[in-house]
Amino acid sequence: MTMEADGEVKIPLGAETAAAMVVALVTYTLVHYAVVSMVMIGADTFPDAVALLLWGVRPNVVRVAAALLGAAAGICSARLVCDLTLDAYQQRPVFWTFAGVLGAMTLGKIWTPSLAQQLAVAAQYAAALATAYLLYWRNEAAAPASPALLPDAEKLAARPPDEGAFGPQAERDQ
């Protein structure tokens, strides 16, 4: 960390990227298990509705749908948490972290005798990797290199800093 002339602490990009890797994996894991649990509890709570939607009782389909939904929701929430908590981080190393860790987990789980479970694990990995690619790999390539390239940069630069939700700036905006 370095101290800027105006008193702000600047954290190096490498440290923020490493923090983003850890934060993203922890967030993905927590949200994934929460979503899968909610889907499975919902399927157990309303079995008639699930049987109507799936044209019969199909627990494997519910498990696959829960895994896919959990993977996509976990990656999306990981990106949101990283963007909200960290100022600047490189997104592609976070993508490679997901690819490596989830790939290792997939290899550990795929050697089960059940074909349905193998397909569920492979589909979960594909959904997580596709979502991570869309949110981490493609967004970094499309991000502008400089804040000056953003629209209305002059207006944002000329505007006084925000004093919070209850400061004088909030009163002027209303």
Disulfide bonds with the S-S distance in Angstrom:
none
